């Protein structure tokens, strides 16, 4: 597993809204078989709207789900 991404990671500023939207789509796809769904999640600038979660949280959660799907 990678080191978790922190909120001050400079690479976070490189993500576009469209890229974050694709990450959310991946979150939906990977989470669905595990019973994890965030149908209301949307992109809002640097925030992902499902409880005002930040992009690092989304990326870290995706990493956990990717690892789980490899098992």
C-alpha positions as CSV (number, residue, x, y, z in Angstrom):
1,X,0.0,0.0,0.0
2,X,1.2,3.5,-0.8
3,X,1.8,6.2,1.7
4,X,-1.5,8.1,2.2
5,X,-1.8,11.4,0.4
6,X,-1.9,14.4,2.7
7,X,-3.9,17.6,2.1
8,X,-0.7,19.6,1.5
9,X,0.5,17.4,-1.4
10,X,1.3,19.7,-4.3
11,X,0.1,17.2,-6.9
12,X,-3.5,17.8,-5.7
13,X,-3.5,21.1,-7.5
14,X,-3.0,19.4,-10.8
15,X,-6.3,17.5,-10.8
16,X,-9.1,19.0,-13.0
17,X,-12.8,18.7,-12.2
18,X,-13.1,16.2,-15.0
19,X,-10.4,14.0,-13.6
20,X,-12.0,14.1,-10.2
21,X,-15.3,13.2,-11.8
22,X,-13.6,10.1,-13.3
23,X,-12.2,9.2,-9.9
24,X,-15.7,9.4,-8.5
25,X,-16.9,7.1,-11.2
26,X,-14.1,4.7,-10.2
27,X,-15.1,5.0,-6.6
28,X,-18.7,4.0,-7.5
29,X,-17.6,1.0,-9.6
30,X,-15.1,-0.3,-7.0
31,X,-17.3,0.3,-4.0
32,X,-20.5,-1.3,-5.5
33,X,-19.4,-4.9,-5.1
34,X,-18.5,-4.2,-1.5
35,X,-21.9,-2.6,-0.8
36,X,-20.3,0.9,-0.6
37,X,-22.2,3.5,-2.6
38,X,-22.1,7.3,-2.7
39,X,-24.6,8.0,-5.4
40,X,-24.9,11.6,-4.3
41,X,-21.1,12.3,-4.5
42,X,-20.3,15.2,-6.9
43,X,-17.3,17.4,-7.7
44,X,-17.3,20.9,-6.2
45,X,-13.9,22.4,-7.0
46,X,-11.3,21.0,-4.7
47,X,-14.0,19.4,-2.6
48,X,-15.9,16.2,-3.3
49,X,-19.4,16.6,-2.0
50,X,-20.3,13.6,0.1
51,X,-19.8,15.2,3.4
52,X,-17.4,17.9,2.1
53,X,-14.7,15.3,1.7
54,X,-11.4,16.5,0.4
55,X,-9.6,15.2,-2.7
56,X,-6.9,13.4,-0.6
57,X,-9.6,11.5,1.2
58,X,-11.1,10.4,-2.1
59,X,-7.7,9.3,-3.4
60,X,-6.8,7.4,-0.2
61,X,-10.2,5.7,-0.2
62,X,-9.7,4.7,-3.8
63,X,-6.3,3.2,-3.0
64,X,-7.9,1.1,-0.3
65,X,-10.7,-0.1,-2.7
66,X,-8.2,-0.8,-5.5
67,X,-6.1,-2.9,-3.1
68,X,-9.3,-4.8,-2.0
69,X,-10.3,-5.5,-5.6
70,X,-6.9,-7.1,-6.3
71,X,-7.4,-9.7,-3.6
